[in-house]
Amino acid sequence: MEVTPITVHYLFGANSYLLKTETGCFLIDTGITKKRDQFEKQLDEAGCQPGDLKLIIITHGHLDHVGNAAYLRDRYGAKIAMHRGDSKMVESGDMFVDTRGGVMIRLVGVLMKALGLSGYERITPDVYLEDDQDLSVYGLNAKVIHTPGHSNGSISVLTADGDLFCGDLYNNNGKPVKASLVQDQQQLDASFERIGALEIATVYPGHGKPFRMEQLTE
């Protein structure tokens, strides 16, 4: 499997990942709407053309991960798959429609709305993913792990080779760390514990560079 990061920058950097396998291409997350041209250019440079994508997997419903999903579904002919826990966000086009959690996440919500960054194109997913779901039926040798806490519907994708695509469960802007933007701390702690018990080689975060799992404890 060939992994190509698709990284766009708008106030902050956000990663998506194109996975090229023998059965076709899979896209994990879709970047921010305001940088659509930049995103699509990188897809093209990676050799992904309309018709090549088999599935668009959304790790969670925040705008920097789902912003271009509706457009890419139409342009590339791929179905959108995500966990039902974040369906209210994407169906309303507002990532803060169901905001709970601590002071930080509420402040971020106010700031992003003030900057015009909380809204995006509404979508209805084609596929709802479940915990422990095997993705080989779509041609990807990987499984879904429900990792809530950052949001209700956050998921990670773990490949058979030990690559973990974790959305915002972890980030690596200088140093690998656990998510700091929390909707439910108890859920997040349980997600960290579950992931920590798995055999994982490389972590591909939604923000920052990929890192080895053992770097979290170094």
N, C-alpha and C positions, 0 to 999 in steps of 0.2 A: 504493500500500500504506500502510495506517495502522498505526503501531507504538504500542502501549500498554504501558509498563512495569508489571509487577505486582511490587511490592516488599513483602516482609515482614521483620519485625525480631524476632529472638530471640537475644540476646547480640551479634549482628551482623546487618547488613542483607544480604539476598540478592535478586537480581533474576531475574525471569522476564519473558518478552515475549510479548504477544499480537499476532499479525500478522493484520490483517483485509484480505483481498483480494477481488477480484470473484468468486473461486471459493469463498470460505469463510474460515474462521479456522484459524490454526495457532498452537500454543503451544510456545514454546521454554523448556524447564525448568519445574519444578513446585513449587518452594519446599520449606519444611521442614514435616514432619508436625505439629509442635506448634502451628503457626499456620495450620492448614487453614481454619478459619472466616474468618480475615482474608484468606486467599488467594482463597477462593471468593467472598467479598463483592466483592473488586476485579474478579474476572472478570465478575460480574453487573453491576457498575457500568459496565464496558466494553462491555456489550451482548452478552456471550457466554453463551448458554443451552445446556442439554443438547440435543445434536443438531447444534450449530453447528460444533463442532471437527472438522476433517478429519484432523489428525495432531498428536500430541504428540512433539516432538523433544527428546531428552535430550542435552545437550552432554557430560556425563560422569556417572559413577556415584556421586558424593558426595551425602550425604543432603540438603544444602540445594538440590540441583538435581533430585533424583528422589523426594523424600519423599512427595509426593502423587500420584505417577504412577498407581499401582494404583487409587486411589480415583477419580481423574479419568477414567481409562479406563472404569470401570464407570458413572460418573454421566453422562459426556458422550458416551459411545459412540465414542471416538476410539482409533485404534491408537497404540501406543507404538513409537517408532523410536529406535535408538541404535547406536553402534558395538560390535562384538562384543568389543573389547578390555576393556571394563568389565563384561562380562556376569556374571563371577563375583561381583562386588560386589552387583549387584541381585538375582541369583538366590539369594544367601545372606542378603541383608538386612544385610550388614556391610561398610561402606565400607573397612575396614582389613583385610579378609580376606587380601588379597594385598599387604600393605604392604612396599614397599622404599623405597630412597632415603636421604636424609640424616637427620641428627639431628633437624632441625626437624619433618619430617613424622612421625617416630616419636613425638616429644613431643606433637604435636597429637593423634595417635592415642590416646595414653595419657590425655590430658586429656579428650578428647571421650567416651571410654568411661567415665571416672570421672563425667562429668556426665550420662551416659545418652543421649548424642547420636550414637552411632555406628551405631545400628540403625534400620531402617525396614521397611516392609512389603515382603516379597519379591515380585519380579515376574519374569516371563519376557517379554521384548520380543516384539512382533508382527512387527517389521521390523528387520533388521540393515542399517545403512547402511555404505556403502563410500566410500573416498576418491574424490573427483571425481564422485560420484553426482549425477545431475541430478534435482532434486525436482519438476520440472514435471509428471511423471507423476501426482503427487498434487495438482497445481494451484498449486504455489508456484514462482515463477520465481527459483530459487536453486540453488546446488550445495553439496555437502558437502565440507569440507576436513578431512582427518584431521590433527589438531595435537597429537600426544602429547607427554608430558613432565610435565605436571601429573598426568596419569594415563595409563595405556596406551590407553584408548579415548576420550580427549578429541577432540572435533570442534568445528569452527566452521562456521557457515552463512553463505555469502556470497550476497547477492541480486544480481540483475542491475543494480540501482541503486547498488551499491557499499556497501551496509550489511553490516557484519560482526557477527554474533552469536557471540561468542568464548568463552562460558563463563568459565573462570578463567584463560585464556591471558594476559589483561591485566585490571587493575582500576583504578578511579579514585576512590579515597577521598581526595580532596583534590588529587591529581595523578596523571595517567596513568602507570602503571608496568607492567613485565612481571611475570609470576607469580613469587612468592617461595616458594610451597609446591611443592617439586619431588620428583617420583618418579624421573625420569631426566633429568639435566641435558643430556646429549648429544642426546636426542630433543627436549627443549625448545628448545635452541639452534637445531636444524634447523627446528623449527616457526616460530620467530621469523623466521628467514631466509626461509623460504618465504612467510610472510604479508607480510613487508616488500617483497617483489617484486611484489605484486599491487596492482591499482588499487582502493583502498579509500577511501571518503569518510568514513563515520561508523562508529565502533566502539561496540557495545553490550555492555558487560561484565557479568559475573555479580555484581559488587560495585562500587557506585559509579555515577557518572553517565556517560552517553554522552559521547564526545569525538571530535574530529577526529583522523584518523590522524597527521597531521603534528605534533600536540601531543606525541607521544612523543619527538620530537627537538628540541622547543623548549627 
